């Protein structure tokens, strides 16, 4: 059982000092968000901040490869994120991946992550904000891979559940990611525990997730497994006709904190043919992270990429 006295109450996002210029959420949008978050939401939040944006995009020394030369197409902020990871034999996942991807391992194991969070400050480059689509919960099931030809590391999603049907449709169309619409609620109690509930809707792969988690208020020293799991700046997916596609992303290094969590229900892995071990997961929490996303890039068909020699795998 979780002990409410383990951690001091960290400052919530709505309590953090923001710039003097704020944007108010319209009343009609607040009604839409109420059900997603299971209660009242903050009535103000910060707009996109150009100076902060420039700082993020100009800080690249932590990246394993340079930023793309093309402009980013979307920005969003991820909040109250829990990383919950379990080790698995790589052979358990190989058959679930596209041909162009291989399982990336740490200490001989593949890793599967269940990651609940909520996002806001969502904006498409050059477009106005879309009412009702700027703030909602998301839950993803992932593993870590390398592209066979380049040996580039990245993330592969088995599923992404989101509470906004517009976002689900747009992500499937423009990024070819396996998004599912879900009914989701997030509540926070007086101990700063987040109570997260998700039930997938209108899907042949029904899945339910219910968990309670929070930060322990102590920083997580990055290195080793933490860096392996979070220093990822590419997402891979299957494109049309079986082609492999990549989405580049950029953000500052993850600000990780130690976390505790209790899982009441977690059908996600089973819904996608994955059986988690009966062991406690590795847990980390991140309060917030701003992310920049580039357009989907088609890497070609498996047959085309086999025509040239791949880059040898690293250590």
C-alpha positions in Angstrom: 0.0 0.0 0.0 1.1 3.5 -0.6 2.1 5.7 2.3 0.7 9.3 2.0 3.4 10.5 4.3 6.4 9.5 2.1 6.6 12.8 0.2 6.2 16.4 0.8 3.6 18.2 -1.3 5.4 19.4 -4.5 4.1 22.6 -6.2 1.5 21.8 -8.8 1.7 23.2 -12.3 -1.1 25.6 -11.7 0.8 27.0 -8.7 4.0 27.7 -10.6 4.7 31.3 -11.3 4.0 32.1 -15.0 4.7 35.1 -17.2 2.5 38.1 -16.8 0.6 37.5 -20.0 -2.0 34.8 -19.7 -4.7 33.3 -21.9 -8.1 32.4 -20.4 -9.8 29.1 -21.2 -13.3 29.9 -22.7 -16.2 28.5 -20.7 -17.3 26.1 -23.4 -13.8 24.6 -23.5 -13.8 24.2 -19.7 -17.0 22.1 -19.9 -15.3 19.8 -22.5 -12.2 19.4 -20.2 -14.2 18.8 -17.1 -15.1 15.2 -17.9 -11.5 14.4 -19.1 -10.0 15.6 -15.8 -12.9 14.5 -13.5 -13.3 17.9 -11.9 -12.4 21.6 -12.0 -9.3 22.6 -14.0 -7.2 25.8 -13.8 -8.8 28.6 -15.6 -5.5 30.1 -16.9 -2.3 28.7 -18.3 0.7 30.1 -20.1 0.7 30.7 -23.9 3.6 29.7 -26.1 6.6 31.7 -24.9 9.0 32.7 -27.7 12.1 33.2 -25.5 11.6 29.9 -23.8 11.0 28.2 -27.1 14.2 29.5 -28.5 16.1 28.3 -25.5 14.8 24.8 -26.0 15.5 24.7 -29.7 19.0 26.1 -29.2 20.0 23.6 -26.5 21.1 20.6 -28.4 24.4 19.4 -26.8 22.5 16.5 -25.1 21.2 15.1 -28.4 22.9 12.1 -30.1 22.3 13.7 -33.6 21.6 17.2 -34.8 18.1 18.8 -35.1 16.4 18.2 -38.5 17.0 21.0 -41.0 13.3 21.3 -41.7 11.0 23.3 -39.4 9.1 21.6 -36.6 5.3 21.2 -37.2 3.9 20.8 -33.6 4.7 21.7 -30.1 3.1 20.4 -26.9 3.8 20.1 -23.2 3.6 16.8 -21.3 2.6 17.0 -17.6 2.5 14.7 -14.5 4.1 11.9 -16.5 4.8 8.4 -15.0 7.3 6.1 -16.6 6.6 2.5 -15.5 8.9 0.0 -17.1 9.2 -3.8 -17.0 12.1 -6.0 -18.4 11.2 -8.7 -20.9 13.2 -11.1 -23.1 13.8 -9.5 -26.5 12.4 -12.5 -28.2 8.9 -11.8 -26.7 8.7 -8.5 -28.7 10.5 -9.3 -32.0 7.5 -10.7 -33.7 5.4 -7.6 -32.7 7.8 -5.1 -34.5 7.9 -4.0 -38.1 10.6 -5.8 -40.2 12.8 -2.6 -40.3 13.1 -2.4 -36.5 15.0 -4.4 -34.0 14.6 -4.6 -30.2 16.9 -2.3 -28.3 18.1 -3.9 -25.0 19.7 -2.8 -21.8 21.6 -5.4 -19.7 20.3 -8.1 -22.1 16.6 -7.2 -21.7 14.0 -5.4 -23.7 11.9 -2.9 -21.8 8.1 -2.3 -22.1 6.8 1.0 -20.7 3.3 2.1 -19.7 3.2 5.9 -19.6 0.2 7.9 -18.3 0.3 11.7 -18.4 -1.7 14.7 -19.6 -0.7 17.2 -22.3 -1.5 20.9 -22.9 -0.1 23.9 -24.8 -0.7 21.9 -28.0 -0.1 24.0 -31.2 0.4 23.3 -34.8 3.0 25.5 -36.5 1.3 28.5 -38.3 -2.2 27.5 -37.2 -4.5 29.0 -34.5 -5.4 27.0 -31.4 -8.2 24.5 -31.9 -10.9 24.9 -29.2 -11.3 21.7 -27.1 -8.2 20.1 -28.4 -5.5 21.9 -26.5 -5.5 19.8 -23.2 -6.3 16.2 -22.6 -4.9 13.0 -21.0 -2.9 10.4 -22.9 -1.7 6.9 -22.1 0.8 4.9 -24.1 2.3 1.5 -24.3 5.9 1.5 -25.8 9.1 -0.3 -26.2 12.6 0.8 -27.4 14.0 -0.1 -30.8 16.7 0.6 -33.4 16.2 1.1 -37.1 18.1 -1.8 -38.8 19.7 0.3 -41.5 21.0 3.3 -39.5 21.1 1.8 -36.0 19.2 4.9 -34.9 17.6 4.5 -31.5 14.0 5.4 -30.9 10.6 4.6 -29.5 8.0 2.2 -30.9 4.4 2.6 -29.7 2.1 -0.4 -29.5 -0.7 1.9 -28.6 -1.6 5.5 -27.6 -4.9 6.2 -25.9 -6.2 9.7 -25.7 -9.3 11.4 -24.4 -9.8 13.7 -27.4 -11.3 12.1 -30.6 -10.0 14.9 -32.8 -6.5 14.4 -31.6 -6.8 10.6 -32.1 -8.0 11.1 -35.7 -5.3 13.7 -36.5 -2.5 11.6 -35.1 -3.6 8.6 -37.1 -3.8 10.6 -40.3 -0.7 12.8 -40.1 1.7 10.6 -38.0 0.3 7.1 -38.6 0.5 6.3 -34.9 -1.8 3.7 -33.4 -4.0 6.0 -31.4 -7.3 4.9 -29.7 -10.1 7.0 -28.3 -10.6 6.4 -24.5 -12.7 7.8 -21.7 -10.2 9.1 -19.2 -10.2 10.9 -15.9 -7.4 12.3 -13.7 -7.9 13.5 -10.1 -5.4 14.8 -7.6 -5.9 14.4 -3.9 -4.5 16.4 -0.9 -1.4 14.2 -0.8 -0.6 15.1 -4.5 -1.5 11.6 -5.5 -2.7 11.4 -9.1 -5.6 9.0 -9.7 -5.7 8.0 -13.3 -8.5 6.1 -15.0 -8.7 5.1 -18.7 -11.2 2.9 -20.6 -10.7 2.4 -24.4 -13.8 3.1 -26.5 -15.0 1.7 -29.9 -12.1 -0.7 -30.3 -11.6 -4.4 -31.2 -8.7 -4.3 -28.6 -10.5 -3.1 -25.4 -8.2 -2.1 -22.6 -8.6 -0.5 -19.2 -6.0 1.2 -17.0 -6.4 2.4 -13.4 -3.4 3.6 -11.4 -2.5 5.9 -8.5 0.9 7.6 -8.6 3.0 10.5 -7.4 6.5 11.9 -7.2 8.4 11.2 -4.0 9.9 14.7 -4.3 13.5 13.5 -4.8 15.4 13.9 -8.1 16.3 10.7 -10.0 20.0 10.6 -10.9 20.1 9.9 -14.6 22.5 7.4 -16.1 22.5 3.8 -17.2 18.9 2.6 -17.5 17.3 6.0 -17.0 19.2 7.4 -19.9 18.5 4.3 -22.0 14.8 4.7 -21.5 14.4 8.5 -21.9 17.1 9.8 -24.2 15.1 9.1 -27.3 14.6 11.6 -30.0 12.8 9.6 -32.7 9.5 7.7 -32.9 9.1 4.9 -35.4 6.0 3.6 -37.0 4.8 1.6 -40.0 3.9 3.7 -43.0 1.9 2.9 -46.1 2.7 -0.4 -47.9 4.7 -1.5 -44.9 7.2 1.3 -45.2 9.0 2.4 -42.1 8.4 6.0 -41.0 10.1 8.2 -38.5 9.0 11.3 -36.5 11.8 13.3 -35.0 11.2 15.1 -31.7 13.2 17.5 -29.5 13.1 18.4 -25.9 15.5 19.3 -23.0 16.8 16.4 -20.9 14.0 14.8 -18.9 13.7 16.1 -15.3 13.1 12.8 -13.6 12.0 12.3 -10.0 11.7 9.1 -7.9 8.1 7.9 -7.9 5.7 5.4 -6.3 2.6 3.9 -7.9 -0.1 1.3 -7.4 -1.8 -0.4 -10.4 -5.3 -1.5 -9.9 -5.9 -2.5 -13.5 -3.6 -2.7 -16.5 -5.0 -4.4 -19.6 -2.9 -2.5 -22.1 0.0 -5.0 -22.6 -2.4 -8.0 -22.8 -4.5 -6.2 -25.4 -1.4 -6.1 -27.7 0.0 -9.5 -27.1 2.4 -8.7 -24.3 2.7 -10.5 -21.0 4.4 -8.5 -18.3 6.5 -10.2 -15.7 5.2 -10.6 -12.2 7.8 -8.1 -10.8 7.6 -4.5 -9.6 8.2 -1.9 -12.4 10.9 0.6 -12.5 9.3 4.0 -11.8 10.1 7.6 -12.6 8.0 10.8 -12.6 8.4 14.0 -14.6 6.5 17.1 -13.7 6.5 18.7 -17.1 8.4 18.8 -20.4 7.9 20.9 -23.6 8.3 18.9 -26.8 8.8 19.9 -30.5 7.7 17.5 -33.2 8.7 17.2 -36.8 6.6 15.9 -39.7 6.4 12.2 -40.5 9.4 11.1 -42.7 9.1 8.0 -44.9 12.2 5.9 -44.7 11.3 3.6 -47.6 10.2 0.0 -47.9 12.1 -2.9 -46.2 13.2 -4.2 -49.6 14.7 -0.9 -50.6 16.6 -0.5 -47.4 18.0 -4.0 -47.6 19.6 -3.0 -50.9 22.4 -1.2 -49.1 24.5 -2.3 -46.1 23.1 -1.4 -42.7 25.1 0.4 -40.1 26.7 -2.1 -37.6 24.9 -2.3 -34.2 26.6 -0.4 -31.4 27.7 -1.9 -28.1 
